[in-house]
Amino acid sequence: MKTFDTSLSEATKSVYSTLLMSLKEDPLRFLDLAGVLIVVISSDKRIVYMNKKGHELLGCIGEDVQGLNWFENFIPSRNRKAVESVFEKIMAGEIKSVEFYENPVVSRSGEERFITWENYFLQDDGNILGTISSGTDVTQKKNALEDIMQSEEKYRNLFETSTDAILIYDFEGNFHDANPAALDLFGYR
Protein backbone atom coordinates (compact mmCIF):
# COMPACT_ATOMS: atom_id res chain seq x y z
CA MET A 1 0.00 0.00 0.00
CA LYS A 2 1.35 3.41 -1.00
CA THR A 3 1.40 6.24 1.49
CA PHE A 4 1.71 9.91 0.74
CA ASP A 5 3.44 12.53 2.78
CA THR A 6 0.79 15.16 3.46
CA SER A 7 3.03 17.50 5.40
CA LEU A 8 3.81 20.76 3.66
CA SER A 9 7.34 21.87 2.99
CA GLU A 10 8.43 25.26 4.28
CA ALA A 11 8.53 26.53 0.68
CA THR A 12 4.93 25.42 0.08
CA LYS A 13 3.79 27.00 3.37
CA SER A 14 5.46 30.23 2.30
CA VAL A 15 3.62 30.18 -1.06
CA TYR A 16 0.29 29.50 0.68
CA SER A 17 0.95 32.32 3.12
CA THR A 18 1.73 34.74 0.27
CA LEU A 19 -1.43 33.73 -1.60
CA LEU A 20 -3.59 34.21 1.47
CA MET A 21 -2.00 37.60 2.16
CA SER A 22 -2.72 38.61 -1.46
CA LEU A 23 -6.37 37.59 -1.02
CA LYS A 24 -6.63 39.66 2.15
CA GLU A 25 -5.00 42.73 0.56
CA ASP A 26 -7.33 42.90 -2.44
CA PRO A 27 -10.22 40.42 -2.17
CA LEU A 28 -12.34 42.19 -4.81
CA ARG A 29 -9.69 41.58 -7.46
CA PHE A 30 -10.67 37.92 -7.49
CA LEU A 31 -14.26 38.76 -8.42
CA ASP A 32 -12.87 39.78 -11.82
CA LEU A 33 -12.27 36.09 -12.47
CA ALA A 34 -16.00 35.38 -12.36
CA GLY A 35 -17.67 34.96 -15.73
CA VAL A 36 -20.75 36.80 -14.50
CA LEU A 37 -21.59 40.41 -13.72
CA ILE A 38 -21.14 41.13 -10.00
CA VAL A 39 -22.42 44.41 -8.57
CA VAL A 40 -22.71 45.76 -5.04
CA ILE A 41 -25.41 48.42 -4.66
CA SER A 42 -25.76 50.52 -1.52
CA SER A 43 -29.10 51.31 0.12
CA ASP A 44 -29.01 54.74 -1.58
CA LYS A 45 -29.02 52.93 -4.97
CA ARG A 46 -25.40 53.73 -5.80
CA ILE A 47 -22.81 51.33 -7.19
CA VAL A 48 -20.21 50.45 -4.59
CA TYR A 49 -18.42 47.89 -6.76
CA MET A 50 -18.79 46.28 -10.18
CA ASN A 51 -16.44 43.60 -11.51
CA LYS A 52 -14.67 43.44 -14.86
CA LYS A 53 -17.40 41.33 -16.51
CA GLY A 54 -19.97 43.96 -15.50
CA HIS A 55 -17.86 46.70 -17.06
CA GLU A 56 -17.56 44.67 -20.28
CA LEU A 57 -21.24 43.73 -20.46
CA LEU A 58 -22.43 47.28 -19.82
CA GLY A 59 -19.83 48.96 -22.04
CA CYS A 60 -18.07 50.75 -19.20
CA ILE A 61 -14.52 49.54 -19.77
CA GLY A 62 -12.13 52.04 -18.24
CA GLU A 63 -15.00 54.03 -16.71
CA ASP A 64 -15.31 54.54 -12.98
CA VAL A 65 -18.90 53.60 -12.18
CA GLN A 66 -18.53 53.72 -8.41
CA GLY A 67 -21.07 56.15 -6.96
CA LEU A 68 -23.38 56.13 -9.99
CA ASN A 69 -27.07 55.43 -9.43
CA TRP A 70 -27.54 51.87 -10.69
CA PHE A 71 -31.18 52.31 -11.64
CA GLU A 72 -30.78 55.62 -13.52
CA ASN A 73 -27.75 54.41 -15.45
CA PHE A 74 -28.35 50.73 -16.20
CA ILE A 75 -32.05 49.87 -15.95
CA PRO A 76 -34.22 50.69 -19.01
CA SER A 77 -36.63 53.53 -18.23
CA ARG A 78 -39.72 51.36 -18.91
CA ASN A 79 -38.61 48.89 -16.18
CA ARG A 80 -36.99 51.34 -13.78
CA LYS A 81 -39.94 52.05 -11.46
CA ALA A 82 -40.80 48.37 -10.95
CA VAL A 83 -37.21 47.22 -10.35
CA GLU A 84 -36.44 50.23 -8.15
CA SER A 85 -39.62 49.66 -6.12
CA VAL A 86 -38.60 46.08 -5.29
CA PHE A 87 -35.16 47.33 -4.25
CA GLU A 88 -36.67 50.05 -2.02
CA LYS A 89 -38.94 47.51 -0.31
CA ILE A 90 -35.96 45.25 0.36
CA MET A 91 -33.98 48.15 1.81
CA ALA A 92 -36.95 49.11 4.04
CA GLY A 93 -37.23 45.52 5.26
CA GLU A 94 -40.77 45.27 3.88
CA ILE A 95 -39.97 42.18 1.82
CA LYS A 96 -37.32 39.52 2.00
CA SER A 97 -34.52 39.79 -0.49
CA VAL A 98 -35.54 38.58 -3.92
CA GLU A 99 -33.01 35.80 -4.31
CA PHE A 100 -33.67 35.15 -8.00
CA TYR A 101 -34.85 37.82 -10.41
CA GLU A 102 -34.75 38.49 -14.14
CA ASN A 103 -34.74 41.89 -15.82
CA PRO A 104 -33.14 43.78 -18.69
CA VAL A 105 -30.19 46.13 -18.27
CA VAL A 106 -29.08 48.77 -20.73
CA SER A 107 -25.46 49.31 -21.74
CA ARG A 108 -23.77 52.64 -22.39
CA SER A 109 -24.39 52.13 -26.12
CA GLY A 110 -28.13 51.66 -25.49
CA GLU A 111 -28.09 47.90 -26.13
CA GLU A 112 -30.37 45.91 -23.86
CA ARG A 113 -29.23 42.64 -22.36
CA PHE A 114 -31.44 40.27 -20.39
CA ILE A 115 -29.95 39.22 -17.05
CA THR A 116 -30.92 36.57 -14.51
CA TRP A 117 -29.87 37.66 -11.04
CA GLU A 118 -28.97 35.99 -7.80
CA ASN A 119 -29.33 38.62 -5.07
CA TYR A 120 -28.33 38.76 -1.44
CA PHE A 121 -28.65 41.66 0.93
CA LEU A 122 -25.76 42.88 2.99
CA GLN A 123 -26.41 43.87 6.56
CA ASP A 124 -24.62 45.00 9.68
CA ASP A 125 -26.24 44.55 13.10
CA GLY A 126 -29.59 43.93 11.43
CA ASN A 127 -29.42 47.10 9.31
CA ILE A 128 -29.67 46.45 5.57
CA LEU A 129 -26.75 48.23 3.89
CA GLY A 130 -27.29 47.16 0.28
CA THR A 131 -27.19 44.17 -2.02
CA ILE A 132 -24.61 42.05 -3.76
CA SER A 133 -25.85 40.53 -6.99
CA SER A 134 -24.43 38.20 -9.59
CA GLY A 135 -26.00 38.41 -13.01
CA THR A 136 -25.83 35.98 -15.92
CA ASP A 137 -26.45 37.30 -19.43
CA VAL A 138 -29.22 35.15 -20.92
CA THR A 139 -29.96 37.41 -23.90
CA GLN A 140 -28.94 34.86 -26.56
CA LYS A 141 -30.88 32.07 -24.87
CA LYS A 142 -33.96 34.29 -24.52
CA ASN A 143 -33.72 35.41 -28.18
CA ALA A 144 -33.31 31.80 -29.36
CA LEU A 145 -36.37 30.77 -27.38
CA GLU A 146 -38.39 33.63 -28.90
CA ASP A 147 -37.20 32.58 -32.39
CA ILE A 148 -38.31 29.00 -31.73
CA MET A 149 -41.71 30.18 -30.50
CA GLN A 150 -42.17 32.38 -33.58
CA SER A 151 -41.15 29.51 -35.84
CA GLU A 152 -43.60 27.20 -34.06
CA GLU A 153 -46.37 29.80 -34.47
CA LYS A 154 -45.60 30.16 -38.19
CA TYR A 155 -45.57 26.38 -38.65
CA ARG A 156 -48.82 25.97 -36.70
CA ASN A 157 -50.51 28.72 -38.74
CA LEU A 158 -49.34 27.18 -42.04
CA PHE A 159 -50.46 23.72 -40.89
CA GLU A 160 -53.91 24.93 -39.76
CA THR A 161 -54.69 27.18 -42.77
CA SER A 162 -53.27 25.11 -45.63
CA THR A 163 -55.82 23.98 -48.21
CA ASP A 164 -53.65 20.92 -48.80
CA ALA A 165 -54.17 17.87 -46.60
CA ILE A 166 -51.22 17.42 -44.23
CA LEU A 167 -50.75 14.24 -42.19
CA ILE A 168 -47.92 13.76 -39.71
CA TYR A 169 -46.48 10.28 -39.16
CA ASP A 170 -43.32 9.14 -37.40
CA PHE A 171 -40.79 6.72 -38.90
CA GLU A 172 -42.62 3.73 -37.43
CA GLY A 173 -45.80 4.71 -39.26
CA ASN A 174 -47.63 5.99 -36.19
CA PHE A 175 -50.11 8.75 -36.96
CA HIS A 176 -49.66 11.95 -34.88
CA ASP A 177 -51.64 14.81 -36.39
CA ALA A 178 -53.78 15.99 -39.28
CA ASN A 179 -54.66 19.49 -40.36
CA PRO A 180 -58.28 20.64 -40.94
CA ALA A 181 -57.98 20.11 -44.73
CA ALA A 182 -56.99 16.45 -44.12
CA LEU A 183 -59.90 15.96 -41.72
CA ASP A 184 -62.30 17.43 -44.31
CA LEU A 185 -60.84 15.30 -47.11
CA PHE A 186 -61.21 12.06 -45.15
CA GLY A 187 -64.63 12.99 -43.77
CA TYR A 188 -63.71 13.39 -40.11
CA ARG A 189 -65.14 16.88 -39.87
C-alpha positions in Angstrom: 0.0 0.0 0.0 1.3 3.4 -1.0 1.4 6.2 1.5 1.7 9.9 0.7 3.4 12.5 2.8 0.8 15.2 3.5 3.0 17.5 5.4 3.8 20.8 3.7 7.3 21.9 3.0 8.4 25.3 4.3 8.5 26.5 0.7 4.9 25.4 0.1 3.8 27.0 3.4 5.5 30.2 2.3 3.6 30.2 -1.1 0.3 29.5 0.7 1.0 32.3 3.1 1.7 34.7 0.3 -1.4 33.7 -1.6 -3.6 34.2 1.5 -2.0 37.6 2.2 -2.7 38.6 -1.5 -6.4 37.6 -1.0 -6.6 39.7 2.1 -5.0 42.7 0.6 -7.3 42.9 -2.4 -10.2 40.4 -2.2 -12.3 42.2 -4.8 -9.7 41.6 -7.5 -10.7 37.9 -7.5 -14.3 38.8 -8.4 -12.9 39.8 -11.8 -12.3 36.1 -12.5 -16.0 35.4 -12.4 -17.7 35.0 -15.7 -20.8 36.8 -14.5 -21.6 40.4 -13.7 -21.1 41.1 -10.0 -22.4 44.4 -8.6 -22.7 45.8 -5.0 -25.4 48.4 -4.7 -25.8 50.5 -1.5 -29.1 51.3 0.1 -29.0 54.7 -1.6 -29.0 52.9 -5.0 -25.4 53.7 -5.8 -22.8 51.3 -7.2 -20.2 50.4 -4.6 -18.4 47.9 -6.8 -18.8 46.3 -10.2 -16.4 43.6 -11.5 -14.7 43.4 -14.9 -17.4 41.3 -16.5 -20.0 44.0 -15.5 -17.9 46.7 -17.1 -17.6 44.7 -20.3 -21.2 43.7 -20.5 -22.4 47.3 -19.8 -19.8 49.0 -22.0 -18.1 50.8 -19.2 -14.5 49.5 -19.8 -12.1 52.0 -18.2 -15.0 54.0 -16.7 -15.3 54.5 -13.0 -18.9 53.6 -12.2 -18.5 53.7 -8.4 -21.1 56.2 -7.0 -23.4 56.1 -10.0 -27.1 55.4 -9.4 -27.5 51.9 -10.7 -31.2 52.3 -11.6 -30.8 55.6 -13.5 -27.8 54.4 -15.5 -28.3 50.7 -16.2 -32.1 49.9 -15.9 -34.2 50.7 -19.0 -36.6 53.5 -18.2 -39.7 51.4 -18.9 -38.6 48.9 -16.2 -37.0 51.3 -13.8 -39.9 52.1 -11.5 -40.8 48.4 -11.0 -37.2 47.2 -10.3 -36.4 50.2 -8.2 -39.6 49.7 -6.1 -38.6 46.1 -5.3 -35.2 47.3 -4.2 -36.7 50.0 -2.0 -38.9 47.5 -0.3 -36.0 45.3 0.4 -34.0 48.2 1.8 -36.9 49.1 4.0 -37.2 45.5 5.3 -40.8 45.3 3.9 -40.0 42.2 1.8 -37.3 39.5 2.0 -34.5 39.8 -0.5 -35.5 38.6 -3.9 -33.0 35.8 -4.3 -33.7 35.1 -8.0 -34.9 37.8 -10.4 -34.7 38.5 -14.1 -34.7 41.9 -15.8 -33.1 43.8 -18.7 -30.2 46.1 -18.3 -29.1 48.8 -20.7 -25.5 49.3 -21.7 -23.8 52.6 -22.4 -24.4 52.1 -26.1 -28.1 51.7 -25.5 -28.1 47.9 -26.1 -30.4 45.9 -23.9 -29.2 42.6 -22.4 -31.4 40.3 -20.4 -29.9 39.2 -17.1 -30.9 36.6 -14.5 -29.9 37.7 -11.0 -29.0 36.0 -7.8 -29.3 38.6 -5.1 -28.3 38.8 -1.4 -28.6 41.7 0.9 -25.8 42.9 3.0 -26.4 43.9 6.6 -24.6 45.0 9.7 -26.2 44.6 13.1 -29.6 43.9 11.4 -29.4 47.1 9.3 -29.7 46.4 5.6 -26.8 48.2 3.9 -27.3 47.2 0.3 -27.2 44.2 -2.0 -24.6 42.0 -3.8 -25.9 40.5 -7.0 -24.4 38.2 -9.6 -26.0 38.4 -13.0 -25.8 36.0 -15.9 -26.4 37.3 -19.4 -29.2 35.1 -20.9 -30.0 37.4 -23.9 -28.9 34.9 -26.6 -30.9 32.1 -24.9 -34.0 34.3 -24.5 -33.7 35.4 -28.2 -33.3 31.8 -29.4 -36.4 30.8 -27.4 -38.4 33.6 -28.9 -37.2 32.6 -32.4 -38.3 29.0 -31.7 -41.7 30.2 -30.5 -42.2 32.4 -33.6 -41.2 29.5 -35.8 -43.6 27.2 -34.1 -46.4 29.8 -34.5 -45.6 30.2 -38.2 -45.6 26.4 -38.7 -48.8 26.0 -36.7 -50.5 28.7 -38.7 -49.3 27.2 -42.0 -50.5 23.7 -40.9 -53.9 24.9 -39.8 -54.7 27.2 -42.8 -53.3 25.1 -45.6 -55.8 24.0 -48.2 -53.6 20.9 -48.8 -54.2 17.9 -46.6 -51.2 17.4 -44.2 -50.8 14.2 -42.2 -47.9 13.8 -39.7 -46.5 10.3 -39.2 -43.3 9.1 -37.4 -40.8 6.7 -38.9 -42.6 3.7 -37.4 -45.8 4.7 -39.3 -47.6 6.0 -36.2 -50.1 8.7 -37.0 -49.7 11.9 -34.9 -51.6 14.8 -36.4 -53.8 16.0 -39.3 -54.7 19.5 -40.4 -58.3 20.6 -40.9 -58.0 20.1 -44.7 -57.0 16.4 -44.1 -59.9 16.0 -41.7 -62.3 17.4 -44.3 -60.8 15.3 -47.1 -61.2 12.1 -45.2 -64.6 13.0 -43.8 -63.7 13.4 -40.1 -65.1 16.9 -39.9 
